[in-house]
């Protein structure tokens, strides 16, 4: 009689434990999928500028007919160029083809 009750209790506890672990895993999976991608790590953008050698950018007017770029667009292009230049040189320095700088 005691073995039968012990067996049922063990079966019930293991059933509840397996279901709890399964629900916890599904919940963690949904939380991970809903968190989305961290754009700063995908685009390799740094929050703080690193005090390093930065190339000087001089814009040359090509005299192409068409729409002119406003100063904000030129500034954004220059910032993106300097960030990619820094990332490329840091990756070459570390011999790392997938260099992602630490953020923060």
C-alpha positions, -999 to 999 in steps of 0.1 A, spaced: 0 0 0 28 24 9 47 16 -23 16 23 -44 11 58 -27 48 65 -30 47 55 -67 17 78 -74 33 107 -55 65 103 -74 47 101 -107 26 132 -99 57 152 -88 77 142 -118 47 151 -141 44 185 -125 82 190 -127 84 181 -163 55 203 -173 70 232 -153 104 228 -170 87 226 -204 66 258 -198 97 276 -184 117 266 -216 89 277 -239 85 310 -220 123 317 -222 122 309 -259 94 333 -266 111 360 -245 143 355 -265 124 357 -298 105 388 -288 136 406 -276 146 414 -311 181 420 -324 204 445 -308 211 469 -336 242 483 -321 259 449 -321 246 440 -356 258 473 -371 290 474 -349 282 509 -336 299 521 -305 283 543 -279 315 561 -270 341 574 -294 375 557 -289 404 581 -285 423 568 -315 437 581 -347 408 592 -368 413 599 -405 406 634 -417 378 636 -443 378 662 -470 348 663 -493 356 670 -529 330 686 -551 326 664 -582 304 690 -600 278 663 -608 244 677 -617 218 665 -593 205 669 -558 230 683 -534 237 667 -500 228 686 -470 254 690 -442 237 665 -419 238 638 -445 275 645 -451 281 643 -414 263 610 -411 282 595 -440 315 607 -424 306 593 -390 297 559 -406 329 559 -426 351 566 -396 333 539 -375 338 514 -403 374 525 -408 381 520 -370 364 486 -369 383 474 -400 416 485 -386 409 471 -351 399 437 -367 431 437 -387 451 445 -356 435 417 -336 435 393 -366 398 388 -360 375 387 -391 344 392 -369 355 420 -346 326 435 -327 336 463 -303 324 462 -267 296 486 -260 294 506 -228 
